[in-house]
């Protein structure tokens, strides 16, 4: 049974076609992975099916009585509410039912016997619904899911206004899972989760009885939880049965078949055109030439396979620094309260370090303190001689109205128009991307612009905070290659061991340094 039907949907922005005549169906219980390179239209498709964007053409039909839950990372959380308050909103309907039941009890005092009898029936029905829905164990449900996704470490009584972007996303995801909708729509849910919480979510989705649509560039995660793949490419949407590995095999086969069919047809066209050119002027063969021309005119042309633009990342190495990149003595990091015990660590030139650990323990705070962006609570950080860092921050401003070109020019005003375009093109961005505002670019396109800024500088110490969060598979592989080849020093915060294993020299776990109970 189909719970969602999308028929012949097209949508574009200005002269750029994002989706063209696409159709899609979601069957009951299907676990769908929606995949495609950065900027191909995954988020546009999700916005169309959730009703926040009207398509230029086509229709979207949900079956009756389905509930749709969408992880929208731009949802506003109200200051003054605790995490627990927000999570209890997942059970809003049940609280309304309870309120209705209590009102009925109050009215019973003034009611006749017949009315009381009817009211008791209503109360009984509401009571059964509440019991069947687990209303009386809501708090234990909240704690189970909240702890599974790491919110227990943050504290459920904390004001949501004090949360980081990653913690905020965890709250929204936890609330969504507690709502238990008929259909879940998840856009990059693992971005702000560490290994343990990704594994918890993986088990949850594997056992999820209802349907979901998942966008993720975390391939091992995707492989473990989906049974259908929809691939967005060049404005088209194609369906493949199986997980990502199955898709990859079938996609490569389809691609080869398309290339072979195109080449065969091109040879046939060449033969026909050659015959027509040689015979159309001769009276004895002009009839055959016309016949071949008709054949050529009627031929349904196979489009030339489009070459996917792949990024090429390369970091410019500044002059060699001293032996020590930084030294931290009795360093305590944090904002209002200490996040770590006093740290005594040093980083030597040429080391490549991955920093891991559960969220909320100060990985981003540590990077900013080492770079001098934040002041330490106590202790000190001393940078070595001739250290020139380049920093990739985890989150970018959501209301940045600069175009991609303006974003580069703002930091490097001496570059020519050609040099800026060339630098952005190397990162896999097209003309449409580089003239678009940063706020309308996809997460992956936005990340590529910010990586571009890093590539223009001469640096000898690269500091990266979750750089792979929004990057597609090709961009991730290219970034890994560039970091392996970089002869300088690297410090990387990442929740993806498969991205950094094999080329880093050390792993630092913030759980060994934290003042919190892990």
N, C-alpha and C positions, 0 to 999 in steps of 0.2 A: 504494500500500500504506500502510495506517494504522499508525503506530508508537505512537500514544497515543489512547485513547478515553476520554472522560469522559461518563458518562450520568446525567442527571437529578440532578445534585448540588445540594444546598441546604446553606446554612450561615449561622448568625447568632451574634451576641454579645448575650446577654440578650434584650431585647425588639427589638433591631435586626436586621433581615434584611439580610445582606450579599449572598448569592447565593441565587437561588430557581429550582430545577429547570433548571439550566443544563447544556447538553451542548456538547462540543467534540471535534474530531478533528484530529490532526496527521499530515499525510501525509509520506512520505519525501521529503526535499529541500526541504520548505516552509520559507520564511523568514517567520515570523509576528510581527507587531507587536501587542502586547496594550495597548490604550489605554483611557482613561477618566479622568474627573475625579478629583481627590484624594479618597480615602476611599470610592471606589465598589467596591473589593474586588479590585484587581489583585494585591496582595501576598498576600491571603487565598487567591486562586485558585492562585498559585504554591506557597504552603505546602501546599495540599491535593494538588496533583499530584506534589510531591516527597516526600510522605508525612510531613511534619513537623506536619501538622494533619489530624485525622480529620473528614470532612464529617458533618453531622447526618444526611444521606440521600444516596443515590446511590453510584456506584462509579467507580473510576479503574483502567483497565487499560493497562499498558505491554506492547508486544509482546516476545517472548522475545529475549534476547541483545542488548538495547539498553543502552548506557551513557549515563547522564545526568549532565551537569555543570552545577552550579548556582552562580552567583555570589552567595554569601551573605555580605553585608558584616559579619556579626556573628561570623564564624569567628575563633577564638582562635589567634593565632600565638605559638609558644613562645619565651620569652626564651632567649637563648643560641644560637639558630639564625641563620645568615646568610640573606640573601635567596636566595643560590645554593642553600643547603641545602634551603630550602622548595621552590624550583622543581624541584630534582632529585627531590622526592617525587612529582612528576607522572609519573615513570617507574618508580614503585615495583614494578609487576608485572614490568618488564623486569629490574630489579636482582634480584628474587626468582628469575627464570628463570636469570640468570647464576650466582647462588649455587647453584642446583640443579645446573647444569652443572659447576661446580667441585667440588661434592660427588661427582658421578659420577666425575670424573677421579681423585679421591682413592681411591675404592672400587675402581678398576680394578686397583690393585696387588695386591689380595687376591682378585680374581675369577678364575673358570675361563675357558677360551677361549670357551665358548658364552656365558657371562655378559658377557664383554668385547665380543663381537660385538653383543649386544643393547644394551649400554651405548653403543657407538659410534653405533648407530642413533638412540638417544635424544639423544645429544649433537649429532649432525648436524641432527636436527629442531629442537632448541632454537637451534642456531647459525643456521639458516635464518630462524627467527622473529625473532631478534634483529637479523639483518642487514636483513630486510624492514622491520622497524619503525624502522630508523635508530638502533639502540642505540649504535653506535660513533661517531655524530656528535652525541650528545646535547648536549655542551657548546656546539657551534656553534648548535644549534637554540635552546637556552636564550638565548644571547646575541642571536640574531636577533629573537626575540619580545620579550625584555626591553628591547632597544634601541628596538624599534618603539613600545613603550608608555612609554618614558622612564625605565626603571629603571636603565639604564646610567649616566645622569646622577647617580643617587643613590649608586651603587656596590654591586655584587653581594655584596661581603663585609661589608656593614653589618648589624649585629644588628637583627632585625625588631622588637625591643622598642623601638628608638629611633625608629621611623617614625611619621609623622603619620597621621591617619585616611585621608587621600587617598592617601598612599604605600602604606599597608597594602592599600587596595582595589586598587591597581595590581598588587601582588604576587599577590593572590588571582586577579585577572583573567588575569594572565600564566600562572600555574600552570594555570588552567582551560583556556586555549587550548592549552597544551603537552600536556595530557591528551588533546586531540582526541576528545571523546566523540561518540557517535552523535547525541546531542541536547544542544544548549547552551541553558541558561536564564539569561538576562541581565537583571538588574534595575538599571536606570539605570547602565549601564557607563561612560557618558561624563562622569559627575558630576565626577570628579577628573582628567579628562584635558584637556590644552590642545589648541589647534587642530591642531598637527602630529600628535599621537598619536591624536586623533579621526579624522583623515584616514587614518592607518595602519590603525586598527581598521575603518573603513568599507571599505577595500579588502579587508581580511582577510575580513570577513563577506560581501561581494559575491561572493567566490570560494569561500565555504565550501560544500563539497559536501553536507554533512549538514544536518539540520533544526535550526532554533533558534526559541526564543520570546524576544522582546525587549520589555521595558518601557522606554519612554523618552519624555520630554517634549521632546526635542530633535528638532523636526519635520524640519528639513533632513536630519539624520542618518537618521531613521526612513524618510523618503521614498526615500533612496538605497539602503537595504539590504533592505526587506521586499517580499514579493509577496502577502501576505494580511494582513488586519486583523481582529482580534477586538475588539469594542467592549463594555466593561462599563458598563451604565447601569441604574439602578433595579433592581438584582438580576438583570438579564437579560444574556445574552451573545449578541451577533449577529456573524455572519461576513460579511465583504466581500472580494471579490477585488480585488487591486491594492494600491497603496501608500496613504499617508495622504491625498494629494490626491484619489485616486479615492474613498476612503471618504467624505471630506467632501462631495463632490458627491452621492453616492448617499444619504448620511445626510440631507442637507437635503431631497432629493426625497422620501424615505420619511417624513420629519417633516411636510412639507407635505401629503402624501397622507393621513397619519393625522389631521392637524388638519381637513382637508376632510371626511373620512369621519365624524369625530366631530360636526362641525357639521351635516352632512346628517342624521345619525341623531337629533341633538337636535331638529331641526325636525320630523322624522317623529314622534318621541315626543310633542312638544308638540301636534301635530295630533291624534294618537290620544287623548291625555289630554283634550284639549278636547272631542272627539267623545263620549268616554265620559261626561264630566261633564254634557254637555248632553242625552244621550239615555238614560242608564240608568234614569231615573225614569219615562219615558214608555212605556206598555205597547206601543205600536205599534213602538217602535224599541229596546226593551230587549234583544231578541235580537241585533241588530247591535252594540249596545254591549258585550254579553258576548263576542261574536266578536272585537271589537277589543281587549278586555281580554286574551283568550287570546293574541292576536297580540303584544301588548305583553309579556306574561309570558314568552313563548317567545323573545323577541328577545335575541340575544347582545349585551350592552351593550359599546360601545367605551369604553375608559377615557379620561377627560379627559387630554390631554397634560400631563405634569408639567413645571412650570417649574423649570429648573435654577437652583439658588441660585448667583448670581455674586457674587464679592467686590467691594467698593468700597474702595479704598485712598486715604487722603488724609493727608498729614503736616501737623501743626500747626507753623506757623512762629513761632519765638521772635523777640524784638526783634532788629533788625539789628545784626550784629557790626561790628567795625572792618574796615578794608580788607583786612588780612592775616589769613587763617585760621590758618596756621601757617608757621613758617620753620625749616628744618633746616640747621644749619651743621656741616659736616664729620661728618655723621651716618654711623656704621657700625652696621648691625643684625646680629643673630645671637644664638646661644645660647652654645655652647662655643667656636665659631669664627666669624670674621666672614663674613657672607654677601654683603656689598657693599663696594665701594670707598667712600671718603668722599663723601657726598652733600651737595650744596648746592642745595636746592630750596625754593620757597615757593609757597603756594597762596593765591590772592586770592579774595575774596568773590564769590559768584555763579558760579564756575567749576564745571563738571561733568566729572570726570576718570575715565576707565576705565584700570585698571591691568591689563596683560596680561603674558604671558611663560610659559615652560615651568614646570611644577610643581617644587617643591623649591628655588626660588631666593629664597624669602622674601617672597612677596606678603602672606600673612597676618601674618608677623612684622613687616613694614613697618607695616601698619595698627595693630597692637597697640603698636608703638613710638611711632607718631605720637600715639596716644591716651593714652600714659603707662601702659599696662597692663604693658608690658615695658620694662626699662631698656636703653638703647643700649649697644653694646660700647664706643663712644666717640662724642664729639660731643654735640650737644644739639638738642632740639626746643623751640621757643618758640611757645605758642599765642597768638593775637591777643586783643584785648579783646572781652569779652562773647561768646566762642565757646561754644555749648552743643551738644555732639555727641550723636548717637544712633547706636548701634553694633549692627549685625546680624552675629552671629558665624556662621561657616560650619558648625560642628558643635555639636549640643546633647547634653546628657548622656543616655546610653542607659538609665539607671536612675532617671529622674525620676518619682517616684510622685505628684507633684502632679497634680490634675485641671487642665484648662485654666483653669477659673475660679480655682482656688487659685494658679496660676502668675501670674495678673494681680493678684490680691489681695495676694500676697506683696510685690509691688513698689509697688502702689498701694492701700494699706489703707483710704484714705479714700473709695474708690468704693463706691456702693451695689450690691446684688445686680443691680438692673435695669440700672445703668450698665455693669457688667462684661458682662452678657449681651448688651446692645446693641452694645458695642464688638466682641465676638467674632462676633456675627451679621453685622456689617458686613463682616467678613473672610471671609464665606462658610461659617461653621461653624454646624452645627445643634445642637439641644439634646443629642443623643447625643454629639456631639463634645465639647461644653464640659463635660460631666460625666464624660468619660473621662480616664484618667491619660495624662500626656504620653508615657509609655513605650509605650502601646499605640496611639497615634495614628499614622497614616501619616506619611511624611516630609513630604508637602505640607501636611497638617493641622498638624503640629508647626511648620512654617515660618510658617504663617498666624498661629498664636498668638504667635510671637516678633515677627512684623511688627506685630501688634496692640499689643504693648507699646511699640513704637517710635512708633506712631500716637497713643498717648495723651499722650506727652510733648510739650512745647514745645521744638523744636530748630531750630538754624539751620545745622547741618552733619551730613549723613547719611553714615555710613560703612557700606558693605555688602560683606560677604565672600561671594561666590558665592550670592546670594539666590535665584537661579532653579533651583538644583539639583533640587529636588523639586516645584516648582510646575507645575500643569497649564497648558494653553494659555491659558485664560481669565484665570487668576490672573497669569500672566506679562504678558499684555497690559495688565491693570489696573495692575500695578506699574509698568510702563513709562510709562503715562499719568500716574500719580501723581508719578513722578520728573521727568517733563517739566514738569509744572505747578508743582512745588515751586520757590519763588523763592530758596531758600537755596543752599548749596553741597553738592555730592555727590562722594564718592570711592567708586568701585565696582571691586571685583575680579570679573572675569567671563571665562569662556572662550567666551562666546556673542556674537560680533560682531553677529549679527542682533538681539540684545536691545538693545544700546546704540548702534549706529550710527544717526545721524540726530538725536540729541539731546544727545550729549556735546560738550564744547568741546575737550578734549585727551585724548590717549592717552599714558600713561607705560608704557614697556616695561622691566621689571626686567632683561631680558637685557643692556641697555645699562649696567647698574650692577653686575652680579654679579662676584664674584671667581672664579667657577667657569668652566670651559670649556663653552660651550654648543654 
